[in-house]
Amino acid sequence: MTQPMPQFPRPLPQIDRDHAEWWAGLRRQELLVQECLRCRKQLFPPEPLCPHCHSPEMGWRRSSGIGKVYSWVIVRRPSHPWFADKVPYAVVVVEMQEGFRVVGSIDCPIEKLRDGLPVEAGFEDVDERVTLLRFRVAV
């Protein structure tokens, strides 16, 4: 008699102070980017200080959510037991219209991925606290 596979909880991000607004934006289904209020450079991932001018004065700006696939990897070996039945899947780096790049998952068959593929931000509500960024092919 075979034993049933144990159920593992989905791994979720630990939301820290520097990233709290990013996650709050995703929860509202908005893609935000951090912006230095002094030099106006956009930063991703979020930082406590601007790496360009070292200012601690940071703000947030809403992104258009539109971008194109810059690069991707195909995950074939799960990094956590929860992903065991999800492989293979793609993780993409998307260059957003505003110029910053962000990493996310994508709703797209692996064989259709290509450099420059137009995408838009999508959102996956995981629970009452966490919404994940999940890109989709733009129409």
N, C-alpha and C positions, 0 to 999 in steps of 0.2 A: 504494500500500500504506500503510495507516495504522499509525502507531507505537503500541505499547501504552503506556498511562498508566504513568508511573513510580510505584513504590511508595514511599510516605512513611511513616516510623514514626509511631506514635501519640504525640502530645505528652503527656508525663506531668509531674506536679507536681514541683517542687524542694522536697524536705522539709527545712525548717530547724528549728532548735532549738525555737522557739516553737510549732511545729505538729507536732512529732514524736509526741507522745502522741495527738493527734487521728488521725494516720495509723496509728499502732499499734492504736488502738481499732478503726478501720475494718477493719484486717487481721484482727482477732479477731471481726469482724462485730458490733461494738458501736458505737453512736453515743454519743460522749462530748461533754460540754460543760465548758468551763473554768469554775471557780468561784473567786471571791476568798475566801480563808480568813478574812479579817477581816470584810468586810461581807456576805458570802454572796451577792453579785450574780453571776448567770451571765453569761458573756461569750462572744460569738461574733462575729467570729472571735477566736481566742486572742490574748492580749496579754501582754507581759512585766510590765506594771504594771496594776493595776485603774484604769480611767478614773474610777471613782466616788470611791474613797478613797485612791488612789495607792499602795496596798500592793503590794509585790513578792511577797507570800505567796499563791501560786496553787496550786490543786489541780484535780482532775478528777472529774466525777460522771457516772455512766452515765445516759443519757436513756432514756425509755420507747421512743423511736423512733416515737412516734405524733404526728401533727400534721395540719394542714390547709393546703391551698394558699392562700397569702396573695396572691400575684401571680405572673405569668409573662410571658415573652417568647417569641416564636417566632423562631428563628434561620433565616433564609432564605439568608444569604450566609455561606459557610464562612469561619471565621477562620484556618484552617490547611488545607492540602491533604488531610490525612487525613480531614477532615469532608466533603469534596466530595460523596461519595455518601450522606451521612447527612441532608442538609438536605431539607425543613424538619424541625426538631426543637424541642422545648420545653425551656427552662430555667426552673425554678420557684424561688420563694421560699416556703419552708414555715415556718409558725409552729408550733413544737413545743408539745406539751402543757405543757411546763415554762415556756413564755413566750419563749424565745429564737427567733430566726429564722435559717434556714440556706438556702443556695443549693445546688441540685443538679439532676441530670437526673431524668427521670421516664419510667417505662414506662407510657405512656398515650397513646392516640390524641389528637392535637391537638384535634380537634373535641369531645372529651369533657371537656376541661379546664374547670373552673369555679371561681369563688371559693368557698372553704370545702370543696372536695373533700377527703374524709378520705383520708389517705395514711399509709404506714408506711415506715420505712427499709428499704431493700434494699441489697445489696452486690454489686459486680462486681469479681471478682478479675481484674486486668489482667496481672500477672506475680507473681513470688515476693516482690516488695517492695511493690507498690501495689495497694490495693483502693479502688475509688471508691464514693461514696455514690450510689445510684440508687433514688429513691423509686418506690413502686408504690401503686396504689389499694388502700386497705384494704377488706377484705371484711366 
